[in-house]
């Protein structure tokens, strides 16, 4: 399974300003424009972060799972705008994030983001990461809209 996961090429989804090596969303499964997104990710066994986190017992850092969830929320948010006029979304807050089980390299992770509310230039999402149907992380992400010139 690890070889198959390592062979997949990452993408740079529309609405994400990120590029390699900081794109953690590998596949978009479904999008409800402006409301929700379901994506997938996986982490290569030979990714340099695993040399130090932790040697001999590699675990995906919680901060990386959180970033993958924020990127999923960004994809959901951006999908509600025309491709020619997509604002930049920035991570503004992480609320009640919980990590329920460690994720290991080569595990496929389902990423879910569902918009809860929107106020002005802020959007709040409920997010969850699952492996094999089991929730491994969950919480809320707040994104703010910014024009690229203001970043």
KAPELIN-V724186 format. One record per pair of residues at least 24 apart in sequence whose ideal C-beta (glycine too) atoms are under 7 Angstrom apart, sorted by the first residue. I is the first residue (numbers start at 1). GAP is how many residues later the second one is. Records with the same first field share a line. If there is no record, write none. Layout:
I = GAP / GAP
This chain:
1 = 105
2 = 43 / 104
5 = 37 / 101 / 103
6 = 38 / 39
13 = 62
14 = 64 / 69
15 = 59 / 60 / 63 / 64 / 71
16 = 55 / 58 / 59
17 = 71
18 = 53
24 = 40 / 43 / 44 / 47
25 = 43 / 46 / 47 / 50 / 86
28 = 47
31 = 44 / 45 / 48
33 = 46 / 47
34 = 43 / 45 / 46
35 = 41 / 80
36 = 40 / 77 / 78 / 79
37 = 35 / 38 / 39 / 42 / 76
38 = 72 / 74
39 = 33 / 36 / 72
40 = 68 / 69 / 70 / 71
41 = 27 / 68 / 70
42 = 64 / 65 / 66 / 67
43 = 62
44 = 61
45 = 60 / 61
47 = 58
50 = 55
58 = 46 / 47
59 = 43 / 44 / 45
60 = 43 / 44 / 45
62 = 37 / 75
65 = 38 / 64 / 72
66 = 28 / 31
68 = 43
69 = 42 / 44 / 58 / 60 / 72
70 = 71
72 = 39 / 41 / 55
73 = 40 / 52 / 54 / 68 / 70
74 = 69
76 = 37 / 39 / 49
77 = 46 / 66
87 = 58 / 59 / 60
88 = 58 / 59 / 60 / 63
89 = 54 / 56
90 = 53 / 54 / 56
91 = 50 / 52
92 = 30 / 50 / 51 / 52
93 = 49
94 = 45 / 47
95 = 44 / 45 / 47
96 = 43 / 44
97 = 40 / 42
98 = 39 / 40 / 41
99 = 37 / 38
100 = 35 / 36 / 37
101 = 33 / 35
103 = 28 / 33
107 = 24
121 = 24
